[in-house]
Amino acid sequence: MEKLSLYIFIVPSAALLLLIILVVYLKKKAGNQPTFMQLFWSITICSFILHFSWEMLQMPLYKNMFLDWRSTFFCALASVADTIMVLLIYYGFALLYKNNWWMTRPRLYRLLILVIAGGAGAALGELRHINLGTWSYSTQMPMIPGLKVGLVPVLQFMLLPSVIYVLALSFKENKRDEE
């Protein structure tokens, strides 16, 4: 964690606004709104827990990150941003596929698109934050050759969204929306 400026909050704020618009729109179209909101909260909770755990475990791979309140707060803040992105991805695909429950029966091509989108988004996000000086990597961070971004945070968004969606959907009693 190098520096924290107001500028780095612009993209997450825009993402949060977009998420709110997307959720309100899709909720209105959902036949079973309580089940829709149950899925929303399941994704949110699973995402925050898994991303916060990942952020804390990868802490040694970043410069100036220590097991203290400042770094823990930074990881929590990053986990909130990660959760917003996971929700945006889920509901973005729900809009694209015209199905709020698109992940109940995942198809290989959808999973591949999800992994590619997650990895590409994470790589772009890492480049942005490295260039802004929000954080920098320690010598322990494995790098993606040619991209100058860390492998571990990119893997985070290649792997966790699918795991989160499957977990969140498993908490839902009725896996079908009444639309």
Residue pairs with C-beta under 8 A, 6 or more apart in sequence:
1 62
1 63
1 64
1 65
1 70
1 71
1 74
1 134
1 135
2 63
2 64
2 133
2 134
2 135
2 136
3 133
3 134
4 74
4 134
5 132
5 134
7 132
8 129
8 132
8 134
11 128
12 80
12 81
12 84
15 81
15 84
15 85
15 88
16 84
18 88
19 84
19 87
19 88
19 91
22 88
22 91
22 92
22 95
23 40
23 87
23 91
25 95
26 36
26 91
26 94
26 95
26 100
27 33
27 36
27 37
29 100
29 179
30 36
30 100
30 177
30 179
31 177
31 178
31 179
32 177
32 178
32 179
35 172
35 174
35 177
35 178
36 100
36 177
38 171
38 172
39 100
39 101
39 168
39 169
39 172
40 87
42 167
42 168
42 169
42 171
42 172
43 86
43 87
43 90
43 164
43 165
43 168
44 83
44 87
46 164
46 167
46 168
47 79
47 82
47 83
47 86
47 87
47 160
47 164
48 79
48 80
48 82
48 83
50 160
50 163
50 164
51 78
51 79
51 82
51 83
51 86
51 156
51 160
52 75
52 76
52 79
54 156
54 160
55 75
55 76
55 78
55 79
55 82
56 72
56 75
58 152
58 153
58 156
59 65
59 66
59 67
59 71
59 75
60 138
60 140
61 137
61 138
61 140
61 141
61 150
61 152
62 135
62 136
62 137
62 138
62 141
63 135
63 136
63 137
63 138
64 136
65 71
65 74
65 135
82 156
82 157
82 160
85 121
85 125
85 157
86 160
86 161
86 164
89 114
89 117
89 118
89 121
89 161
90 103
90 161
90 165
93 102
93 103
93 110
93 113
93 114
94 100
94 101
94 102
97 110
100 177
100 179
101 169
101 175
101 176
101 177
102 110
103 110
103 162
103 165
103 166
103 169
104 169
104 175
104 176
106 162
106 165
106 166
111 162
114 161
114 162
115 158
115 159
115 162
118 157
118 158
118 159
118 160
118 161
119 154
119 155
119 157
119 158
121 157
122 153
122 154
122 156
122 157
122 158
123 144
123 147
123 149
123 154
125 153
126 149
126 150
126 153
126 154
127 147
127 148
127 149
129 135
130 136
130 137
130 148
130 149
137 143
137 150
141 150
141 151
141 152
142 150
142 151
142 152
143 149
143 150
143 151
144 150
144 151
144 154
169 175
